[in-house]
């Protein structure tokens, strides 16, 4: 079984000709063949599920479109996908593996500056008082 995802045979766009295949790079970056195979399967399922086309392989353009979403749209899409997995009756471990593959894609893209939005960063609000967390939630931020 081939560990890599096959790109769809649709004609490439100009953007895809200059863009690196971040999905293939992510999979190649994984040392374990089992991780590569699991992530390839998980990411294929994610993109097929969100497009509603179980025969469509993820394209460079589709991956870039996902990575270009604003933070709230991307999170909303992933939460919708998670709900679909729960409704299918998949085990929590399987769901977590699939979500980890998506998170790994986002983190890899961010690390390689192929993503406009950085999920992990929050802007500090002007004038907000931040207090150290001492184990008790006080409501002060």
C-alpha positions in Angstrom: 0.0 0.0 0.0 1.4 3.4 -0.9 1.8 5.7 2.1 1.4 8.9 0.1 -1.7 10.6 -1.0 -2.2 10.7 -4.7 -3.1 14.1 -6.2 -6.2 14.3 -8.3 -5.6 14.4 -12.1 -7.3 17.7 -12.6 -5.3 20.3 -14.5 -3.0 22.3 -12.1 -3.7 25.9 -11.4 -0.9 28.5 -11.6 -0.9 28.7 -7.8 -0.4 25.0 -7.5 2.5 25.1 -9.9 4.5 27.3 -7.6 3.2 26.0 -4.3 5.0 23.1 -2.6 2.9 20.1 -1.8 2.7 20.7 1.9 0.8 17.5 2.5 3.5 15.3 0.9 6.2 17.2 2.8 4.4 16.6 6.1 4.1 12.9 5.4 7.8 12.7 4.3 8.7 14.4 7.5 7.3 11.6 9.6 9.8 9.0 10.5 7.5 6.1 11.2 5.9 4.4 8.2 2.9 3.7 10.5 2.5 7.4 11.3 2.8 8.3 7.5 0.2 5.7 6.6 -2.2 6.7 9.4 -1.8 10.5 8.7 -2.3 9.9 5.0 -5.5 8.0 5.6 -6.7 10.5 8.2 -6.1 13.6 6.0 -7.6 11.9 3.0 -10.7 11.2 5.1 -10.8 14.8 6.4 -10.7 16.4 2.9 -13.1 13.8 1.4 -15.5 14.3 4.2 -15.5 18.1 4.2 -15.9 18.2 0.4 -18.5 15.5 0.4 -16.7 13.6 -2.3 -15.4 10.3 -1.1 -13.6 9.7 -4.5 -11.7 12.9 -4.6 -8.1 12.9 -3.5 -6.8 16.1 -1.8 -5.2 18.5 -4.2 -2.6 21.1 -3.5 -5.2 23.8 -4.0 -7.7 22.2 -1.6 -5.1 21.9 1.1 -4.0 25.5 0.5 -7.6 26.6 0.7 -8.0 25.0 4.0 -4.8 26.4 5.3 -5.8 29.9 4.1 -9.1 29.9 6.1 -9.4 32.3 9.0 -9.0 30.8 12.4 -12.7 30.6 13.3 -13.7 29.1 9.9 -11.0 26.5 10.2 -11.9 25.6 13.8 -15.6 25.5 12.8 -14.8 23.1 10.0 -12.7 20.8 12.1 -15.3 20.7 14.8 -18.0 19.9 12.2 -15.7 17.1 11.0 -15.2 15.9 14.6 -19.0 15.8 15.0 -19.4 13.7 11.9 -16.8 11.2 13.3 -18.6 11.0 16.6 -21.9 10.4 14.7 -20.3 7.6 12.8 -19.6 5.9 16.1 -15.8 5.9 15.8 -13.9 5.3 19.0 -12.4 8.3 20.8 -8.9 7.0 20.0 -9.6 7.0 16.3 -11.1 10.4 16.4 -8.1 11.7 18.3 -5.7 10.3 15.7 -7.6 11.9 12.9 -7.7 15.3 14.7 -3.9 14.9 15.5 -3.2 14.5 11.8 -5.1 17.7 11.0 -3.2 19.5 13.8 0.1 18.2 12.5 -0.7 19.5 9.1 -1.6 23.0 10.5 1.5 23.1 12.7 3.8 21.9 9.8 2.3 24.5 7.5 2.7 27.2 10.2 6.3 26.2 10.9 7.1 26.3 7.2 5.2 29.6 6.7 2.7 28.1 4.3 -0.3 29.3 6.3 -1.6 32.8 6.6 -3.0 32.3 10.1 -1.2 31.0 13.1 -3.7 29.1 15.2 -1.5 29.2 18.3 -1.1 32.9 18.7 -3.4 35.2 20.6 -3.1 39.0 20.7 -3.0 40.6 24.0 -5.9 43.0 24.5 -4.8 46.5 25.4 -5.3 47.4 29.0 -6.3 43.9 30.1 -4.9 42.8 33.4 -3.4 39.3 33.3 -2.9 37.4 36.5 -0.9 34.2 37.0 -3.1 31.1 37.3 -2.8 29.8 40.9 -5.2 26.9 40.6 -8.4 28.9 41.4 -10.3 30.5 38.6 -11.1 34.0 39.7 -12.4 35.4 36.4 -9.6 37.9 36.1 -7.8 38.0 32.8 
